[in-house]
Amino acid sequence: MRTRLRETAATVGSSRYRAWRRLLAGLTLDPDALPDPLAGPGPRDFVVCGAPRTGTALLTAMLFQPPDIVTVMEPWDALRLPPAELFRSLRDEIDSTGVLTRGRLDVAALRAEGAVRWCHDGELPEPVSTSPGYLLGVKMPALWRYLDRLPNTKFLVCLRDPVEVVHSFCATGGRLAQGLDYDVPFNRAMNEDLLAATARWADERQAIGLPAPRVGAAIATGPVMFGTIGDHSRLEYTVIGDPVNLAAKLEKHTKAEQVQALCPRAAYHQALAQGYRPTATAEERSQCRVAGIDAPLDLAVLA
């Protein structure tokens, strides 16, 4: 078995984390704040959306067929710009420069190998030739929120068996494992609705005497080891380290505290100092006894 692990300072204070928080802080678009009627993209523009893990990336790659069809996979500008402005800016860029600089699809790998690979948004600019009247598509799962507000826009909505989607969420990890999307204004109302719906579902089942599985989440910070483990037949991504173990113990401890999400108080205050702006002030609990941890911990209740 081949093991490839590399150590990183994956802490709340790391430069990588700060860059990620700066990126999220710049994704300021709130669709609920946009006026009605909402201006839509042009007649030759379309949107690819659906829940994450439903095949939206594969469909976007299949549809990338210049010069007649150009698709852009998850440009961050989709969470910055209203839809009409987003498509207009992409068309202006392509038409004036002949280069696609946005999106997270590795176009070179797709052309050379037929492989669907991700890259950072803007990491791999690619020359794109287009024909008169070409179609332009933007893929971003969360753009389903425009479905009822853009009646004249073409949407390609990807669907998948819900059980398979949930299993895929759990295997992916992070916020997606909790059924939540990026914590930005575009997604905030949806994430809050999902958390509330989970609580209502549990209450309804409990009221009629049925098991009511809870959803718990926890955050811990510190250095970790992460990477892929396995061989040619199966590779898995894993993360190990004290913060991982602490997060697992805190996740179980949410049941004892009767909350949905916890983190150490120090991590919460560190996040606040670095720009985190919660929708509500977290409740702080002191000297909590957590199973598997010798010393009591000061915790912050996130949900």
C-alpha positions as CSV (number, residue, x, y, z in Angstrom):
1,M,0.0,0.0,0.0
2,R,1.3,3.4,-0.9
3,T,0.7,6.2,1.5
4,R,1.1,9.8,0.6
5,L,0.6,12.2,3.5
6,R,1.9,15.7,3.9
7,E,1.7,17.9,6.9
8,T,0.3,21.4,6.8
9,A,-0.4,24.1,9.3
10,A,-4.1,23.7,8.6
11,T,-5.1,26.1,11.4
12,V,-7.5,28.9,11.6
13,G,-4.5,31.2,11.6
14,S,-2.8,29.7,8.5
15,S,-2.3,31.8,5.4
16,R,-4.4,29.3,3.4
17,Y,-7.3,29.6,5.8
18,R,-7.0,33.4,5.8
19,A,-7.1,33.4,2.0
20,W,-10.2,31.2,2.1
21,R,-11.9,33.5,4.5
22,R,-11.1,36.5,2.4
23,L,-12.5,34.7,-0.6
24,L,-15.8,33.9,1.2
25,A,-16.0,37.4,2.5
26,G,-15.9,38.7,-1.0
27,L,-18.9,36.6,-2.1
28,T,-21.5,39.1,-1.0
29,L,-24.4,38.5,-3.4
30,D,-27.7,37.8,-1.5
31,P,-30.4,36.7,-4.1
32,D,-33.1,37.7,-1.6
33,A,-31.9,41.3,-1.7
34,L,-32.2,41.5,-5.5
35,P,-35.2,43.5,-6.9
36,D,-38.1,42.0,-8.7
37,P,-38.5,41.5,-11.6
38,L,-35.0,40.1,-11.7
39,A,-33.1,40.8,-14.9
40,G,-32.1,37.5,-16.6
41,P,-29.4,36.4,-18.9
42,G,-29.7,36.4,-22.7
43,P,-31.7,34.0,-24.9
44,R,-28.6,31.9,-25.7
45,D,-27.5,31.6,-22.1
46,F,-28.4,28.7,-19.8
47,V,-27.8,27.6,-16.2
48,V,-26.7,24.2,-14.9
49,C,-27.7,23.6,-11.3
50,G,-28.9,21.0,-8.8
51,A,-27.8,19.7,-5.5
52,P,-24.1,19.1,-5.2
53,R,-23.0,15.5,-6.0
54,T,-25.7,15.0,-8.7
55,G,-23.5,15.1,-11.8
56,T,-23.5,18.8,-12.5
57,A,-19.7,18.8,-13.1
58,L,-19.9,15.9,-15.5
59,L,-22.7,17.5,-17.5
60,T,-20.8,20.8,-17.7
61,A,-17.8,19.0,-19.1
62,M,-19.9,17.1,-21.6
63,L,-21.5,20.3,-22.8
64,F,-18.2,22.1,-23.3
65,Q,-18.1,22.0,-27.1
66,P,-16.6,25.1,-28.6
67,P,-17.1,26.8,-30.9
68,D,-20.9,26.3,-30.5
69,I,-21.2,25.8,-26.7
70,V,-19.0,27.2,-23.9
71,T,-19.7,26.1,-20.3
72,V,-18.1,27.7,-17.2
73,M,-17.9,25.5,-14.1
74,E,-18.5,27.2,-10.8
75,P,-16.9,30.6,-11.3
76,W,-16.9,32.5,-7.9
77,D,-18.4,35.4,-9.7
78,A,-21.7,33.5,-9.7
79,L,-21.9,34.3,-6.0
80,R,-20.8,37.9,-6.6
81,L,-22.8,39.1,-9.6
82,P,-26.5,39.1,-10.4
83,P,-27.3,36.6,-13.3
84,A,-27.6,39.2,-16.1
85,E,-24.4,40.9,-15.1
86,L,-22.6,37.5,-14.7
87,F,-23.4,36.3,-18.2
88,R,-22.7,39.6,-19.7
89,S,-19.2,39.8,-18.1
90,L,-18.3,36.3,-19.3
91,R,-19.4,37.0,-22.9
92,D,-17.5,40.3,-22.9
93,E,-14.4,38.5,-21.7
94,I,-14.7,35.7,-24.3
95,D,-15.6,37.9,-27.2
96,S,-13.0,40.6,-26.6
97,T,-10.0,38.3,-25.6
98,G,-10.8,34.9,-27.0
99,V,-9.7,33.5,-23.6
100,L,-11.8,32.0,-20.8
101,T,-10.1,32.9,-17.5
102,R,-12.9,31.9,-15.1
103,G,-14.2,28.6,-14.0
104,R,-12.9,25.5,-12.3
105,L,-12.8,23.1,-15.2
106,D,-9.4,22.0,-16.4
107,V,-10.2,22.5,-20.1
108,A,-6.7,21.4,-21.3
109,A,-7.2,18.0,-19.5
110,L,-10.7,17.7,-21.0
111,R,-9.4,18.3,-24.5
112,A,-6.3,16.2,-24.2
113,E,-7.6,13.2,-22.3
114,G,-11.3,13.6,-22.0
115,A,-10.8,13.8,-18.2
116,V,-13.0,15.9,-15.9
117,R,-10.6,17.6,-13.5
118,W,-11.1,20.5,-11.2
119,C,-8.7,23.5,-10.7
120,H,-8.9,26.8,-8.8
121,D,-11.1,29.4,-10.4
122,G,-8.9,31.4,-12.8
123,E,-5.9,29.1,-12.3
124,L,-5.8,27.8,-15.9
125,P,-6.9,30.4,-18.6
126,E,-7.8,28.7,-21.8
127,P,-8.1,30.0,-25.4
128,V,-11.7,29.5,-26.6
129,S,-12.9,30.0,-30.2
130,T,-16.6,30.7,-30.7
131,S,-19.1,30.7,-33.5
132,P,-21.7,33.4,-34.1
133,G,-24.6,32.8,-31.8
134,Y,-22.8,30.4,-29.5
135,L,-24.5,29.1,-26.3
136,L,-23.0,30.0,-22.9
137,G,-23.7,28.0,-19.8
138,V,-22.8,28.6,-16.2
139,K,-22.7,25.7,-13.7
140,M,-23.2,26.4,-10.0
141,P,-25.3,24.1,-7.9
142,A,-26.8,26.9,-5.8
143,L,-28.2,28.8,-8.8
144,W,-31.4,26.7,-8.5
145,R,-32.5,29.6,-6.2
146,Y,-33.2,31.6,-9.4
147,L,-35.6,28.9,-10.8
148,D,-38.8,30.7,-9.9
149,R,-37.4,34.2,-10.5
150,L,-36.1,33.7,-14.1
151,P,-39.1,32.2,-16.0
152,N,-37.5,32.9,-19.4
153,T,-34.1,31.4,-18.6
154,K,-33.2,27.9,-19.6
155,F,-32.2,25.7,-16.6
156,L,-30.6,22.2,-16.8
157,V,-31.3,20.8,-13.3
158,C,-29.5,17.6,-12.3
159,L,-31.3,15.1,-10.2
160,R,-30.1,11.9,-8.4
161,D,-31.6,9.4,-6.0
162,P,-31.7,11.2,-2.7
163,V,-30.2,8.3,-0.7
164,E,-27.2,8.2,-3.1
165,V,-26.8,12.0,-2.7
166,V,-26.8,11.8,1.1
167,H,-24.2,8.9,1.0
168,S,-22.1,11.0,-1.3
169,F,-22.4,14.0,1.0
170,C,-21.2,12.0,3.9
171,A,-18.2,10.7,2.0
172,T,-17.2,14.2,0.8
173,G,-16.8,15.6,4.3
174,G,-16.8,19.3,5.4
175,R,-20.0,21.3,5.4
176,L,-21.3,19.1,2.6
177,A,-21.3,16.2,5.0
178,Q,-23.8,18.2,7.1
179,G,-25.9,18.9,4.1
180,L,-24.8,22.6,4.1
181,D,-23.3,24.8,1.4
182,Y,-20.6,27.6,1.7
183,D,-21.4,30.0,4.5
184,V,-22.0,33.0,2.3
185,P,-25.0,35.3,1.9
186,F,-26.2,33.4,-1.2
187,N,-26.6,30.2,0.8
188,R,-27.3,31.5,4.3
189,A,-31.1,31.4,4.2
190,M,-31.0,27.9,2.6
191,N,-28.6,26.6,5.3
192,E,-30.7,28.0,8.1
193,D,-33.8,26.5,6.6
194,L,-32.1,23.1,6.3
195,L,-31.0,23.2,10.0
196,A,-34.5,24.2,11.1
197,A,-36.1,21.5,8.9
198,T,-33.8,18.9,10.5
199,A,-34.9,20.0,14.0
200,R,-38.6,19.9,13.0
201,W,-38.3,16.5,11.5
202,A,-36.7,15.2,14.7
203,D,-39.4,16.8,16.9
204,E,-42.2,15.3,14.8
205,R,-40.7,11.8,15.0
206,Q,-40.1,12.1,18.7
207,A,-43.7,13.2,19.2
208,I,-45.1,10.0,17.8
209,G,-42.6,7.7,19.5
210,L,-40.2,7.1,16.6
211,P,-36.4,7.3,16.7
212,A,-35.2,10.8,15.9
213,P,-31.6,10.8,14.8
214,R,-29.9,14.1,15.5
215,V,-27.5,16.0,13.3
216,G,-24.4,17.2,15.2
217,A,-21.3,19.0,14.1
218,A,-18.1,20.3,15.7
219,I,-15.1,22.3,14.8
220,A,-11.6,22.2,16.2
221,T,-8.4,23.9,15.0
222,G,-4.7,23.0,14.9
223,P,-2.1,21.2,12.8
224,V,-3.3,18.1,10.9
225,M,-2.0,15.5,8.5
226,F,-4.0,15.0,5.3
227,G,-3.6,13.2,2.1
228,T,-4.6,10.1,0.1
229,I,-4.1,6.6,1.3
230,G,-4.3,3.4,-0.7
231,D,-3.2,1.8,-3.9
232,H,-4.2,1.6,-7.5
233,S,-7.4,-0.3,-6.7
234,R,-8.7,2.2,-4.1
235,L,-7.6,5.6,-2.9
236,E,-9.2,7.4,0.0
237,Y,-8.7,10.9,1.3
238,T,-8.1,11.1,5.1
239,V,-7.2,13.6,7.8
240,I,-5.6,12.7,11.1
241,G,-4.3,14.6,14.1
242,D,-5.4,15.9,17.5
243,P,-7.8,18.5,16.1
244,V,-9.6,15.7,14.2
245,N,-10.0,13.6,17.3
246,L,-11.2,16.6,19.3
247,A,-13.8,17.5,16.7
248,A,-15.0,13.9,16.7
249,K,-15.4,14.0,20.5
250,L,-17.1,17.4,20.4
251,E,-19.5,16.2,17.7
252,K,-20.6,13.3,20.1
253,H,-20.8,15.8,22.9
254,T,-23.4,17.9,21.1
255,K,-25.9,15.3,22.4
256,A,-24.9,15.9,26.0
257,E,-25.2,19.7,25.5
258,Q,-28.4,19.3,23.5
259,V,-27.1,21.5,20.7
260,Q,-26.4,21.0,17.0
261,A,-22.8,22.5,16.7
262,L,-19.9,23.2,19.0
263,C,-16.4,24.4,19.0
264,P,-13.8,25.4,21.6
265,R,-14.3,28.9,22.9
266,A,-10.7,29.8,21.8
267,A,-11.4,28.8,18.2
268,Y,-14.6,30.8,18.1
269,H,-12.9,34.0,19.4
270,Q,-10.0,33.4,17.0
271,A,-12.4,33.2,14.1
272,L,-14.1,36.4,15.2
273,A,-10.7,38.2,15.4
274,Q,-10.1,37.1,11.8
275,G,-13.3,38.4,10.3
276,Y,-15.9,35.7,11.0
277,R,-19.3,37.3,11.3
278,P,-22.0,34.9,12.7
279,T,-25.7,35.5,12.2
280,A,-26.1,35.4,16.0
281,T,-23.7,35.6,19.0
282,A,-22.7,32.1,20.1
283,E,-23.6,31.0,23.6
284,E,-20.4,30.2,25.6
285,R,-20.3,27.4,28.2
286,S,-17.5,27.0,30.7
287,Q,-15.8,24.0,32.2
288,C,-17.6,21.4,30.2
289,R,-16.8,17.7,30.8
290,V,-16.3,16.0,27.4
291,A,-16.0,12.2,27.2
292,G,-12.5,11.1,26.3
293,I,-10.9,14.4,27.4
294,D,-9.3,14.7,30.8
295,A,-9.5,18.5,31.4
296,P,-12.8,20.4,31.2
297,L,-13.2,22.6,28.1
298,D,-14.7,26.0,27.5
299,L,-17.0,25.7,24.5
300,A,-19.0,27.9,22.2
301,V,-22.4,26.8,20.9
302,L,-22.7,27.5,17.2
303,A,-26.2,26.1,16.6
